[in-house]
């Protein structure tokens, strides 16, 4: 039977942990509400951006023989080098949030290596960066502090290198891997190929949404300018979506930890009572034995 003081020390320690995890859950819940609202507004903007690009690309694809000439819309059959951008959290204590992204990145890297395609790994978020550095995986570029506090300017600067290198032919594809927000209790893993854009998805349609009224000769120039905005905003939206998912995952993890601590305190209290009863019984037996020996 464990010592009473040891059990009391454990109860106090677990109770303090329970208070900490409960407080962290409340903090994550408050942050999630703000991040969720921002993610919803950003999603609407991203959808409109995609709609505009799809309309222009669809019109060019239908009107020109051979389709769109822009490299950003042409499927590259034998890629030689690709960029993989991943987003993880800067902090832990959020369940399997980070490891799911890391596994997806590893799977993508493995698939490209089997095809003898070189990979430039670009990381956002301390946890993912530390993992790949520990496993001696070469990284092309890293940034810390951006996943926890998404900033449009820093996000644009980070992804612009991949955009320009793709247009210059230095890389043949750009992927973004992250864990996104689905609802309060669910995160959704995304492995998105941002460049080249899938041109096969653009259908010929004579009826347009009237989002744009542009002369045909200017459409390609506008499309080239929009592609920068498209990729940059996809990167920024990824960060917003990821931080909302991170708070959601941490809220769940802290809720589970709080419940586990509560159950552990109950178990330790039972153990403490049993130990105390055993100690009292032992003392009574000793007293009675002493009295009997004095007779």
C-alpha positions as CSV (number, residue, x, y, z in Angstrom):
1,X,0.0,0.0,0.0
2,X,1.3,3.4,-1.0
3,X,2.3,5.9,1.7
4,X,-0.5,8.4,2.6
5,X,1.7,11.4,2.0
6,X,2.7,10.1,-1.4
7,X,-0.9,9.7,-2.4
8,X,-1.8,13.2,-1.1
9,X,1.1,14.6,-3.1
10,X,-0.2,12.8,-6.3
11,X,-3.7,14.1,-5.7
12,X,-2.5,17.7,-5.4
13,X,-0.3,17.4,-8.5
14,X,-3.1,15.9,-10.6
15,X,-5.5,18.5,-9.3
16,X,-3.2,21.3,-10.3
17,X,-2.8,19.7,-13.8
18,X,-6.6,19.6,-14.1
19,X,-6.8,23.3,-13.3
20,X,-4.2,24.1,-16.0
21,X,-5.8,21.9,-18.7
22,X,-9.3,23.4,-17.9
23,X,-7.8,26.9,-18.2
24,X,-6.1,26.0,-21.5
25,X,-9.4,24.6,-22.8
26,X,-11.2,27.9,-22.1
27,X,-8.5,29.9,-23.7
28,X,-8.6,27.7,-26.9
29,X,-12.4,28.0,-26.9
30,X,-12.2,31.8,-26.9
31,X,-9.5,31.9,-29.6
32,X,-11.4,29.4,-31.7
33,X,-14.5,31.6,-31.9
34,X,-12.5,34.4,-33.3
35,X,-10.5,32.2,-35.7
36,X,-13.7,30.4,-36.9
37,X,-15.4,33.7,-37.8
38,X,-12.3,34.9,-39.7
39,X,-12.0,31.5,-41.5
40,X,-15.6,31.7,-42.7
41,X,-15.2,35.2,-44.1
42,X,-11.9,34.3,-45.8
43,X,-13.4,31.2,-47.3
44,X,-16.0,33.3,-49.1
45,X,-13.3,35.5,-50.5
46,X,-11.3,32.5,-51.6
47,X,-14.3,31.0,-53.3
48,X,-15.0,34.2,-55.3
49,X,-11.3,34.4,-56.3
50,X,-11.5,30.8,-57.6
51,X,-14.7,31.6,-59.4
52,X,-13.2,34.6,-61.2
53,X,-10.1,32.6,-62.3
54,X,-12.2,29.6,-63.4
55,X,-14.4,31.9,-65.5
56,X,-11.6,33.6,-67.3
57,X,-9.6,30.4,-67.8
58,X,-12.7,28.6,-69.1
59,X,-13.4,31.4,-71.6
60,X,-9.8,31.3,-72.9
61,X,-9.7,27.5,-72.9
62,X,-12.8,27.4,-75.1
63,X,-11.9,30.3,-77.4
64,X,-8.3,29.4,-78.2
65,X,-7.1,26.4,-80.2
66,X,-4.9,24.3,-77.9
67,X,-6.3,25.9,-74.8
68,X,-4.5,28.1,-72.3
69,X,-0.9,28.8,-73.0
70,X,-0.1,30.0,-69.5
71,X,2.3,27.6,-67.7
72,X,0.3,27.9,-64.5
73,X,-2.5,26.0,-66.2
74,X,-0.6,23.4,-68.2
75,X,-0.1,19.9,-66.8
76,X,3.5,18.9,-66.6
77,X,3.9,15.3,-67.4
78,X,7.5,14.6,-66.2
79,X,8.2,17.0,-63.3
80,X,11.8,17.3,-62.2
81,X,11.4,19.4,-59.0
82,X,8.4,20.3,-56.9
83,X,7.8,22.5,-53.9
84,X,6.0,21.1,-50.8
85,X,4.8,23.7,-48.3
86,X,3.5,22.4,-45.0
87,X,1.8,24.2,-42.1
88,X,2.0,22.9,-38.5
89,X,1.5,24.6,-35.1
90,X,4.2,26.4,-33.2
91,X,3.0,24.8,-30.0
92,X,2.1,21.3,-29.0
93,X,-0.7,19.9,-26.7
94,X,-3.1,19.7,-29.6
95,X,-3.5,15.9,-30.0
96,X,-2.6,14.5,-33.4
97,X,-3.0,17.8,-35.2
98,X,0.7,18.1,-36.2
99,X,1.5,14.5,-36.7
100,X,-1.3,14.1,-39.3
101,X,0.3,16.8,-41.4
102,X,3.8,15.4,-41.0
103,X,2.6,11.9,-42.1
104,X,1.0,13.4,-45.2
105,X,4.1,15.3,-46.1
106,X,6.3,12.2,-45.6
107,X,3.9,10.2,-47.9
108,X,4.1,12.9,-50.6
109,X,7.9,13.1,-50.4
110,X,8.2,9.3,-50.6
111,X,5.9,9.2,-53.7
112,X,8.0,11.8,-55.5
113,X,11.3,10.2,-54.6
114,X,10.0,6.9,-56.1
115,X,9.5,8.9,-59.3
116,X,13.0,10.4,-59.0
117,X,11.6,13.9,-58.6
118,X,13.5,16.3,-56.4
119,X,11.6,17.9,-53.5
120,X,12.1,21.4,-52.0
121,X,10.5,21.2,-48.5
122,X,9.3,24.6,-47.2
123,X,8.0,24.6,-43.6
124,X,5.7,26.9,-41.6
125,X,5.4,26.1,-37.9
126,X,7.9,25.1,-35.2
127,X,6.6,21.6,-34.6
128,X,6.9,20.4,-38.1
129,X,10.3,22.1,-38.7
130,X,11.7,20.5,-35.5
131,X,10.5,17.1,-36.6
132,X,12.1,17.2,-40.1
133,X,15.3,18.7,-38.7
134,X,15.6,16.0,-36.1
135,X,15.2,13.4,-38.8
136,X,17.8,15.1,-40.9
137,X,15.4,16.0,-43.8
138,X,16.8,18.8,-45.8
139,X,14.6,21.9,-45.8
140,X,14.7,24.7,-48.4
141,X,13.0,27.4,-46.3
142,X,11.4,27.7,-42.9
143,X,9.5,30.3,-40.9
144,X,8.3,30.2,-37.3
145,X,5.6,32.4,-35.7
146,X,3.5,32.7,-38.9
147,X,1.2,29.7,-38.3
148,X,0.2,31.0,-34.8
149,X,-0.3,34.6,-36.0
150,X,-1.3,34.6,-39.7
151,X,0.0,37.8,-41.4
152,X,-0.9,38.6,-45.1
153,X,2.3,40.4,-45.8
154,X,4.6,37.7,-44.4
155,X,2.5,35.0,-46.0
156,X,2.8,36.7,-49.5
157,X,6.5,37.1,-49.1
158,X,6.9,33.5,-48.2
159,X,4.9,31.9,-51.0
160,X,6.1,34.4,-53.7
161,X,9.4,32.5,-54.1
162,X,7.5,29.4,-55.2
163,X,5.3,31.4,-57.6
164,X,8.2,33.0,-59.4
165,X,10.2,29.8,-59.5
166,X,7.3,28.0,-61.0
167,X,6.8,30.7,-63.7
168,X,10.5,30.6,-64.4
169,X,10.5,26.8,-64.8
170,X,12.7,26.1,-61.7
171,X,9.9,24.0,-60.2
172,X,7.1,22.0,-61.8
173,X,4.5,21.9,-59.1
174,X,3.5,23.5,-55.8
175,X,1.7,21.6,-53.0
176,X,0.4,22.9,-49.7
177,X,-0.2,20.4,-46.9
178,X,-2.1,21.4,-43.8
179,X,-4.8,20.4,-41.3
180,X,-7.8,22.5,-41.7
181,X,-10.9,23.4,-39.7
182,X,-14.1,21.5,-40.5
183,X,-16.2,22.0,-37.3
184,X,-15.7,22.3,-33.5
185,X,-14.7,18.7,-33.1
186,X,-13.3,17.8,-36.5
187,X,-10.1,18.8,-38.4
188,X,-9.7,17.9,-42.1
189,X,-6.3,17.1,-43.7
190,X,-5.7,19.0,-47.0
191,X,-3.1,18.0,-49.6
192,X,-3.6,20.7,-52.3
193,X,-1.8,21.1,-55.6
194,X,-1.9,24.8,-56.1
195,X,0.3,25.0,-59.2
196,X,-0.3,24.1,-61.9
197,X,-4.0,24.8,-61.7
198,X,-6.2,22.0,-63.0
199,X,-7.3,23.4,-66.4
200,X,-9.4,20.3,-67.2
201,X,-11.9,21.4,-64.6
202,X,-12.8,24.5,-66.6
203,X,-15.9,23.9,-68.7
204,X,-17.0,25.9,-71.8
205,X,-20.1,27.9,-70.9
206,X,-21.7,30.7,-72.8
207,X,-23.4,32.1,-69.7
208,X,-21.0,33.9,-67.5
209,X,-21.6,35.0,-63.9
210,X,-21.0,38.7,-65.0
211,X,-18.2,38.9,-62.4
212,X,-16.0,40.2,-65.2
213,X,-16.6,42.0,-68.5
214,X,-13.1,42.0,-70.1
215,X,-12.0,42.3,-73.7
216,X,-10.7,38.9,-75.0
217,X,-7.2,40.1,-75.7
218,X,-6.9,41.4,-72.1
219,X,-8.1,38.2,-70.5
220,X,-4.7,36.4,-70.6
221,X,-2.9,39.3,-69.1
222,X,-5.5,39.6,-66.3
223,X,-5.3,35.8,-65.7
224,X,-1.5,36.0,-65.3
225,X,-1.9,38.8,-62.7
226,X,-4.7,37.0,-60.9
227,X,-2.7,33.8,-60.6
228,X,-0.3,35.6,-58.2
229,X,-3.3,36.8,-56.1
230,X,-4.8,33.3,-56.3
231,X,-1.8,31.5,-54.9
232,X,-1.0,34.2,-52.3
233,X,-4.5,34.2,-50.9
234,X,-4.6,30.4,-50.9
235,X,-1.5,30.5,-48.7
236,X,-3.0,33.1,-46.4
237,X,-6.3,31.2,-46.2
238,X,-4.4,28.0,-45.4
239,X,-2.8,29.8,-42.4
240,X,-6.2,31.1,-41.2
241,X,-7.9,27.7,-41.6
242,X,-5.0,25.9,-39.9
243,X,-5.0,28.2,-36.8
244,X,-8.7,27.6,-36.4
245,X,-8.2,23.9,-36.6
246,X,-5.3,24.1,-34.2
247,X,-7.4,25.8,-31.5
248,X,-10.2,23.2,-32.1
249,X,-7.7,20.3,-31.7
250,X,-6.2,21.9,-28.6
251,X,-9.6,22.5,-27.1
252,X,-10.5,18.8,-27.5
253,X,-7.1,17.6,-26.2
254,X,-7.4,19.8,-23.1
255,X,-11.0,18.7,-22.5
256,X,-9.8,15.0,-22.7
257,X,-6.9,15.8,-20.4
258,X,-9.2,17.5,-17.9
259,X,-11.6,14.5,-17.8
260,X,-8.7,12.1,-17.4
261,X,-7.3,14.1,-14.6
262,X,-10.7,14.2,-12.9
263,X,-10.9,10.4,-13.2
264,X,-7.4,10.0,-11.8
265,X,-8.2,12.2,-8.8
266,X,-11.2,10.0,-8.1
267,X,-9.1,6.9,-8.3
268,X,-6.4,8.4,-6.1
269,X,-9.0,9.4,-3.5
270,X,-10.3,5.8,-3.3
271,X,-6.7,4.6,-3.0
272,X,-6.1,7.2,-0.2
273,X,-9.2,6.2,1.7
274,X,-8.2,2.5,1.5
275,X,-4.7,3.3,2.7
276,X,-6.0,5.4,5.6
277,X,-8.5,2.7,6.6
278,X,-5.7,0.1,6.5
279,X,-3.5,2.4,8.6
280,X,-6.3,2.9,11.2
281,X,-7.0,-0.9,11.3
282,X,-3.3,-1.5,11.8
283,X,-3.2,1.0,14.7
284,X,-6.3,-0.5,16.3
285,X,-4.8,-4.0,16.1
286,X,-1.6,-2.7,17.7
287,X,-3.5,-1.0,20.5
288,X,-5.6,-4.1,21.2
289,X,-2.6,-6.3,21.0
290,X,-0.8,-4.1,23.5
291,X,-3.8,-4.1,25.9
292,X,-4.1,-7.9,25.7
293,X,-0.4,-8.3,26.4
294,X,-0.7,-6.2,29.6
295,X,-3.4,-8.4,31.1
